[in-house]
Amino acid sequence: MDEPQKIMATALRAPLCSRLIPSLKSYSLSSASPQALHFNLLSKPLSLSSPHASSKLRKRASLTLVFSLQKLSETQAFPVSGEEGEFLGKFPSDSGVYAVFDKDSHLQFIGISRSIAASVAAHKKALPELCFSVKFGVVDDPDRAALTNAWKSWMEERISSVGKVPPGNESGNTTWVRRPRQKPDLRLTPGRHVQLTVPLEELIDQLVKENEVVVFIKGSRSSPLCGFSQRVVGILNEAGVDYESVDVLDEEYNSGLRETLKMYSNWPTFPQVFVKGELVGGADILSSMADNGSLAQLFRR
């Protein structure tokens, strides 16, 4: 194995993307932007996640997408300056690969994202001194393999050019991939055997109105106990949203919560997501908002 191959092998063991990445997609960028690459790989639509799609088909799709991706050196860099609303308009909420440069135009990090715009916003907020401009390439309707291959394409070009990976992609570097410490789940009562002096419905009302974002889930945020709750927690975590969580299955400290919350919100299922005291909905609505790009706008309002 020659030296560039050794460097690439080491880079592949390092994290590919920020953990503050929302699962957003389906964004149409202006045709004036050369980085917006959209492809129709098949004459007849076929989901690559379908059991009828062979591994060869998935591999062919991934390679086609990467083949169509512009080289890192030929991709336009967009400045990340001004207010968040000003620079976010330059970036799509599509999935793809992106590269972050500092004020001296030194490449700091190459990552993959389910929402390039949200990743850029998260990096600018967390690392303003290192995030001055960004190059990106959109990978339309990708699976994980397509995103990884796009990342490898840019990373291999970088290694061939300078002989090493960007600082943020070095093994053991946690600057770009840190996850904030998880908050504990909230408890509405001191315990099931303690007599409440305030009705449970009032406690719920106070909770959702005094906190920016509250999600009522089955299980804890660290271990959701249903697929829908897991999906909602994943979307919020990847978006970097600061939220409070309440386990509706905790009968010791949230006894009676499930039925009371259904009456309070007039919503029969869980999870339930509240933003600024208003019910947004459950997993399907949050996923749909993530898909159409409106989720980021919801948390910026």
Buried (B, 14 or more C-beta within 10 A) or exposed (E): EEEEEEBBEBBBEBBBBBBBBBBBBBBEBEEEBEBBBEBEBEEEEEEBEEEEBEEEBBBBBBEEBBEBBBEBEEBEBBEBEEEBEEBBEBBBBBBBBBBBBBEEEEBBBBBBBBBBBBBBBBBBEBBEEBBBBBBBBBBBBBBEBBBBBBBBBBBBBBBEEEEBBBBBBBEEBEBBBEEEEEEEBBBBBEEEEEEEEEEBEEBBEEBBEEBBBBBBBBBBBEEBEBEBBBBBBBBBBBBBBEBBBBBBBBEEBBBBBBEBBBEBBEBEEBBBBBBEBEBBBBBEBBBEBBBBBEBBEBBEE
